[in-house]
C-alpha cells in the first residue's frame, strides 16, 4: 500500500491556512514546519512542496497542546 499525499506550493498552503506566503517562509519554515516531515524539495531542487496532511496534523496537534491560544503578528500568543 502506498501513502498518498497532497502536495502544495507555498502559495497554495498560504491560501489554505490563511497566512501570508512571507510568514510561511520566514516564521514557520524550519521552525515549525520541518523539511522531510512537513515539506520536501523534490529532485534536490529549490522548489518547496508542502505535505498538506502533515501540516494539517501539526496545526491540530499544536492547537490541542496550547488550548485556545490565538497567534499574534509579533510571534506571541493571546489567550482566547
Secondary structure, DSSP 4 states (H G I P E B T S, - for coil): ------EE-HHHHHHHHT--HHHIIIIIBTTTB-BTTTEE-GGGSS--EEEHHHHHHHHHHHHHHH-SEEE-TTS-EEE-
